[in-house]
Amino acid sequence: MSTKDRIASILEQDPGKVISGAALARELKISRTAVWKHMQVLMEEGYPVKAVPNKGYVLEETTDRLSEALIRNRLKCPSFSRIVHVHKSLDSTNETGKMLARDGEAHGTLVVADEQVQGKGRRGKTFFSPSGKGIYMSILLRPDIVPEEALHLTIQAAVAVTDVLEELFPADERSAIQIKWVNDVYIHERKVAGILTEAAMEMESGKMDYVVVGIGVNVVGEISDLPESIRSTAGFLSEHLRKVPSRNELIAAIANRLEELITNEEFTRTIQRYAAKSYLTGKTVQLMQNGGIRRGIVAGIDEKGRLVMNYEDGSRGVVHSGEVELLKDGKVNK
């Protein structure tokens, strides 16, 4: 751990308490001037520390400002690079992640933004990404997989998000957290998170060169904050919790959990848990695929993460990709 990160770690042990530069210098065995220089770097990175004249330094207790140091100090994912890029505003964290991938950035690099001007959803849709309201993060992965296995990462990301969110809820309320195939997370019938996975293939090997997993979570807000077009279907985490953890904590927790699933959990187990959380199973839906529209009832999710459909014409099939909309009273639920 670098000296700068060690300073951040010390401050995080007691937020709100003033710690003198002399005390930090003694503990770290460096000069007070060196402490001051590291503090300046932390402040420039957006780390929520303040200098208290003639007393020392204090970590703000209630801040939710995104911080490279606060995120990195919470990362416990040994196979990830621990490189964190925090931006005040980006067009899209996924676009930045892909650019870093092409420049050779390492596996596990994390890109985070306070807002996205052109947040990306599936099939050209946008993801509402206002400043200070949510988590907008992308993780650059370099997995040793073939293109057919890329869907696994979307599924693992969805399960990682639900695992982290479930830890915030009492056990008897966790069943309200569900996954809408293939990449949305719902709480009490409202979308609070979305996942967009983009990738590039290495032609010679036939394997993936890189995968960028984008994750967006609506953290703090009210329905009135949302665009009118999604007010009936979207929501915020804060609607369901008295106290919402900081975005820094949640970002690190999601990255940690995703790395753990990729590294340590058999996909057969992950897909079982994914299927058990399915929001659509047993519901009537409309499937838009290859320019056509079909309706039917979702029978479940198979072992490869495909949607299993019982169509209204009596046939049965599996769906690899497509757009699925829930139907209520014969109409698409908007």
N, C-alpha and C positions, 0 to 999 in steps of 0.2 A: 504494500500500500504506500502511495506517495505521501510526502509530508503534508501536502495540501489536503489530501483525503483523510489523513490522521487527525488534522485539525478539525475538519468537518465532523468526524466521528466523535471526537471529544465534546464538541458543542452539542451534538445531537443527544448525548446522554442526559442532558439537563436543560431543555429549552426554556428560555426565559431567565436563566441565571447568568449573571455577568461573570465572565472569567477573565482575569487579568492577562495582559500580554506576557508579564513576567512568569506567571504560573504555567502558561503554555510553553514558553521558552525552556523552563526547567524540565517539564515533562518530556519534551521532544528533543532536548539537548541541542537546541539551536539558539541563535541570538534573537533578541526582541525585534531587531530590524528585519530578520528573516521571517518572523511571525507576521509582521506588518505587510511584507511583500506578498506572502501567501494569502493573507486576508484580502488584499486588493484584487488578486486573481479570482478568488472565490466570489467577491462582489461583482466583478465584471461578468462572471458566468451566470449571474442571477441568483446565487446562493443567498438566502434570506438572513444574513448576518449584519448586525449594525455595530459600529464603533461607539462606545459610550465614553465621552471625554474624561480623561484622568481616572478611568476605572477599568476599561478593557473592552471585551466584545460579548455580544449576546445574540443568540439565535432566536428569531421571532417565534412565538409560540403558535400563532394562529394562521400563519401564512400558507397560501396554497400556490404560491409562485413556483413555476416549474424550475427545477434546478438540476443541472448536470451532476453535481456532487451528491445531492440528496438521492437521486435515482441510482447512481453508480454504487454508492455505499450500501444500498439495499439489495443489490444484485448478488445472487447466490447460485449462479449458473456456470459451472466450471467449463463447459464446452463453448460458451459464448465469449466474445472478445472483450466485453465490458467497455467497449467504445460507445459513448453516448453523445449524440449531437442534439442539442436543444435549440430551437428557433422560436422567436416571437411569432413569426408569421411565415407560412409557406403556401405555395399554390397547392401542393399535395405532398404529404410525407412519403407516399409510395413513389412518386416521381423522383424525389430526392434520393430515396433508397436505391432505385434502379440506376441513377447516375453514379452513386457511390459504388454500386456493384460493378459497373463497367470500368470504374477506375481502380478496381482491385481491392476494395475494402473487405475486411475480414468477416468470417462467419459470426453471426450473433450481434453485429453492429446495430445499434438502436437509433432511430430518428424520431424525434418528438417535436411537436409544434403546439404553441398556445392557441393558434387558430389556423384554419386552412381556407384559403380564398377560393380554391377550386377542389374541395374535397371530393374524392372519387368513390362512387358506389359501383355495383355490378351493372353491366350492360349499358354503360354510358350515363347512368344516373349520378346525381350528386349526393354527397353526404353533408348535411348541415353541420358546420364546424365553427361556431362563433367563439370569440376570445373568452377564455376563462370559464367556459361552461362544460368542457368535456376533455376526454383523452383522445388525442390524435397521434397515433404511434405506428411506426413500421419497423419490422425486424428483418434484416437481411440474413438469409440463410444460404448455405452452400451444401445442400444435402446430396448424398450419393444415391440418387433415385432416378428412375426413368419417368418420363412424362405422365404415364398412366397412374403413378403414385402421388402426383402433385395434389390430388384431392385430399389425400391423407392429412396434409398440412393444414388445410382449411378446417377439416374436422377436428384436428388436434387443437387448433387455435380456438375454435368455438367451445370445446370442452374446457380448455384452460381458462377462458373468460368465465364460464359458468362455475367452475370450481372456485375461483377467486371470489365471485359474487356470493356464492352460497355460504362462504365463511363469514359474511357480514350479516346473515339472517339467522333467526332461531330455526332449529331443526324442523319445526312444524310448518314453516313458511317456505322452505326451500323448493318444494314441488312447483311453486309459482314461477320459478326460473326455468325457461324452456328454450329449445333451439328450433328455429324455423329453417328447415332445409333450404339452402345448404349452409347459410352463413350469417344468419341473424339471431340475436339473443333477445328474448322477450321476458318481461316480468308482468304478470297479471294482464296478459293479452296486449301489451304495448311494447314496441321495439325500443330497446335501450342501447343496443350495440350492433355493429355490423362489421363484417370481415371481408376484405378484398385481397385475394392472392394473385399475384402476377409473377410471371417467370420467363426465363430465356433458356433455350436448349443449346447444348453443345453438339453440333451436327456430327462431328467425327465419332464421338463416343456414344451418341444417342441418349445421353443422360442430361440432367438439368445442370446448366452453368450456375444459375442462381435462382432463388425464389425470394420474393419480397412479400411478407405477410403484413397487410395493413389492418389495423384494429382501431375502430372508433367507438367510444362509449359516451353516451349522454350522462354526465355526472350530476351537475347542479343546475336547476332551473325549474320553470313552471311551464305548463302547457301553452300559456299565452306567449312564451318566448319562441315557440316553434313557428315555422311558416304554416300558413293556413292549410296548405295541401297535405300536411302530415299530422295535424293536430288530433285527428281521430285515431291514429294508429301508433304514434310515437310517445315516448315519455322519458323521464329522468330518474336516475338512481335515487336522488334526494327525495323523491316523492314517497319512498318506502322506508327510509332510514332517518332516525333522529339525528344521528351524527354520521357524516360521510367522511371516510378517510381522505387524506390529501391525495391529489392526483399523482404526486411523486411515489407515494406508497403503492397505489394501485398499479401504476405503470411497471414498477419493479416486480410486484407480485405476479402480474400477468406474464412478464418475460420469464421469471423464475419457473412458473408452472408450465409454460410451454416447453421450455428446455427440458424440464423433468419428464414430461410426457414423451417428447421425441427421443430422449436418451434412455429412459428407464421403464416405460410402460409398453407392453406389447400392444400393437395396433388392434388386435382382436379384442382386447379388454377395453380400449378406448372407444371402439365403434359400438360395443355393447352399451357403454354408458351414454354415448351420443344418442343411440336409438331410444334408450329409456327416457331421454329428455325431450323427445320429439314433440313439437308443438302441433304438427299437422296430422299425426296418426289418428285415424278414425274420423277425420274431417273431410268434407266435400271441397274439392279444389278445382281450379281451372289451370291447365298446363299449356303454356305457349312455347312451342318448340319447332324450329325449322319452318317458320311461317304458318304453322297450323295450330289449331286450338282443340284440346280434348278436355273432357271433364270426367271426374270420377272420385272415388274415395281412396285416401291414402291408407294402405295396409301396413306400412312400416318402413324401416330402413334395413337394407340387406348388409351382408358382411363386408361389402366393398364401399359402403356409404351411399349407395344408389337408392333413390326413392322407389318403393314398390307400390304400384297403382292397380286398383280394381276399376277399370273404366266402365262408363255407363252403358256401353254396348255389350257388356258381359265379358270382355277380354281382360287379360291381366298382363302387366309388363313392368319393366324396370326403367328408370329414367336416370341417365348419366348427367344430363345438364338440361337447363331450361328455366323458364320463369314460372313460378307457381304462385297463384293468388287464391286466398281463402274465399269461398263463396258463402254468402248468407242470404237465405230466401231467393236463391238462384242468381244473385248478383255479386259481383266482385266487391269484397269488403275494402273500401278505400279509407 
